[in-house]
Amino acid sequence: MLFSWAKVGMRGRADKAIIPPVNAIMLIHTEHEVEWVKEVTVCVGSSCHLKGSYQVVKTFESLIKEYALQEKLKLKASFCQGQCQGGIAVTFDGEYLPNVTMLNCKQVFLDTILPQLDN
């Protein structure tokens, strides 16, 4: 049996398990095979923002579009990941990518992220 994630638009109290709150995410049954998506997360907290995380997000958005990876790679922003000392905090599928900056983020994407999307 195949499942996928979907947002639920029902209204209800968050403390009641029977009816999920607005915009809750549930696992639902689907009839088609789901291709799992990998995820890259960029910190946009205060320290990383000052280091240029907004530009990293824009660069990654551009590269995802350029390489037509919308179905394979999900780009997310997060607040502090606790890695402020090592450049802009970026994780790819849960693994921390050290020393990412505005200047090297394109190369990090091409060298580290892109090759793993072909697997």
PEGIUR-V282287 format. One record per backbone hydrogen bond with DSSP energy under -0.5 kcal/mol. CO is the residue of the C=O (numbers start at 0). NH is the residue of the N-H. E is the energy in kcal/mol with one decimal. If there is no record, write none. Layout:
co:CO nh:NH e:E
co:CO nh:NH e:E
//
This chain:
co:1 nh:29 e:-1.9
co:3 nh:27 e:-2.8
co:5 nh:25 e:-2.5
co:7 nh:22 e:-1.3
co:7 nh:23 e:-0.7
co:12 nh:15 e:-1.6
co:14 nh:16 e:-0.6
co:17 nh:19 e:-0.6
co:20 nh:23 e:-1.8
co:23 nh:7 e:-2.9
co:23 nh:25 e:-0.5
co:25 nh:5 e:-2.0
co:25 nh:27 e:-0.6
co:27 nh:3 e:-2.3
co:29 nh:1 e:-0.5
co:33 nh:35 e:-0.6
co:37 nh:73 e:-2.9
co:38 nh:92 e:-3.2
co:39 nh:75 e:-2.7
co:40 nh:90 e:-2.4
co:41 nh:77 e:-2.0
co:44 nh:48 e:-3.0
co:45 nh:49 e:-2.1
co:46 nh:50 e:-1.1
co:47 nh:51 e:-0.7
co:47 nh:52 e:-2.0
co:48 nh:51 e:-1.1
co:50 nh:101 e:-0.5
co:51 nh:54 e:-0.6
co:51 nh:55 e:-1.6
co:52 nh:56 e:-2.6
co:53 nh:57 e:-2.3
co:54 nh:58 e:-2.5
co:55 nh:59 e:-2.8
co:56 nh:60 e:-2.7
co:57 nh:61 e:-2.2
co:58 nh:62 e:-2.4
co:59 nh:63 e:-2.6
co:60 nh:64 e:-2.0
co:61 nh:65 e:-2.8
co:62 nh:66 e:-2.4
co:63 nh:68 e:-2.9
co:64 nh:67 e:-1.3
co:68 nh:71 e:-1.5
co:68 nh:72 e:-2.7
co:71 nh:37 e:-2.7
co:72 nh:74 e:-0.5
co:73 nh:39 e:-2.7
co:73 nh:75 e:-0.5
co:75 nh:41 e:-2.6
co:77 nh:43 e:-3.5
co:82 nh:85 e:-1.5
co:85 nh:98 e:-1.7
co:85 nh:99 e:-0.6
co:87 nh:89 e:-0.5
co:87 nh:99 e:-0.6
co:88 nh:42 e:-2.8
co:89 nh:96 e:-3.4
co:90 nh:40 e:-2.7
co:91 nh:94 e:-1.8
co:94 nh:91 e:-2.7
co:95 nh:97 e:-0.7
co:96 nh:89 e:-0.6
co:99 nh:87 e:-3.1
co:100 nh:104 e:-1.2
co:103 nh:107 e:-2.5
co:104 nh:108 e:-2.2
co:105 nh:109 e:-2.5
co:106 nh:110 e:-2.9
co:107 nh:111 e:-2.6
co:107 nh:112 e:-1.1
co:108 nh:112 e:-0.5
co:108 nh:113 e:-3.1
co:112 nh:115 e:-0.7
co:112 nh:116 e:-0.7
co:113 nh:116 e:-1.3
co:113 nh:117 e:-0.5
co:114 nh:117 e:-0.7
//
